[in-house]
């Protein structure tokens, strides 16, 4: 398992918003977006849409899905699955854990939803 990156208090990411952790900071070389979904859980995906270069963190969160701001492709925050065209390739997920009110990101580790 990779080493955890402490993103601070769960209150630092409002519900329906995302925080980007740079590739340099997370050690993967790719930016990771950590989303606070409407179900109260935290999820993490590679920040780049798999259809075309666009930040998923800049997209719209509805339920446990995020919509790309460029061409409206949607991704499941739980699994990374591409839910509609034009995206056909899933986004990579990363594990997020909430521990003592702190949001911990585990880059390159299988995703498990983190409950608030």
N, C-alpha and C positions, 0 to 999 in steps of 0.2 A: 504494500500500500504506500502511496506517496505521502509525503509529510503534509499536514494540514496547514492551510493559510487561514488565519483568523481575520474575518471581514468585519469584525466588530459586532455590536449589538444588533439583534434582529429588528429593532426599531429603526436602525439606520437605513433599511431598505423598505420603503413604503409598500403596502400591498398594491399590486398592479404595476410595480416598477421593477427595474433591473439595475444591477451594478456590474460594470465591466472590470475584470481583472486582467491586466496586460499579459501578453505572452512572456515577456521578460520576467515579470513578477511571479507568474505561476509555473514557469519552467518548461512549458510545452512549446513555446514559440508561437502559439496561437492565442488570441484573446478569448477569454471565457466570460459569458454573461451569466450572472446569478440572478434568477427571477424570484420574486415573492408573488406567488400566484394567488388568485382569488380564493383558492381552497385553504389558504393560510400556510401552505407548505412552501419550501424553497427548493428550486431546481436549478441545474446548471447545464448549459449547452455551449458548444463552441459558438462564439459570437457571430461568425460569418454564415450568411445564408448559403445553402449548398447549391442554389440555382445561379446566383449572381452575387458579386461582391456587394454586401449590404450588412449593416450591423443589426442583428436581431434584437439587441437591447434597445434600439430605436423604434422597434415595432410596437404592436398593440397586443396586450395580454387580455385574453378573455377566457375565464375559467382556468383550464390547465393547457391552453394553447397560446402560441405567439404567432402573430401575422407579420411577415416581412414588410417593411415600409416601402420597398421598391415595386415588387410585382405581386404582392398579396399572397405569396405562398404561405401555408400554415404548417406549423410543427407542433407535435405533442411535447409538452415540457417534461413529461414523465419518461418517455422512451426515446425522444428525438425523432420519431417517425415523421416523414413528410406526409401531410394529410391531404394536400391538393396540389394541382399543377400551378405554376410551372415547375415546382421542386419535385424531384423523384428520388432523391438521395437523402437518407436520414442525417440529422445533425448528431455529432458525437456528444454523449452525455458525460457528466462528471458527478461524483458523489458529493452531497452536501449534508451536513449534520448540524443540528441545533443542540448545543450543549450549554447548560446554565445560562441561557439567553443569548449566547454568542453563536454566530453563523460561521461554520468551518467548512472550507472548500478543500476537497481532496482531488486535485487534478489527475487525470489519467487513471481514475479508479471508477469501477462500475457504479452507476447511479442508483441510489436508494432515496426515495422521497424523505425530506426532513420535515417533521411536524413542528409546528410552532408551539 
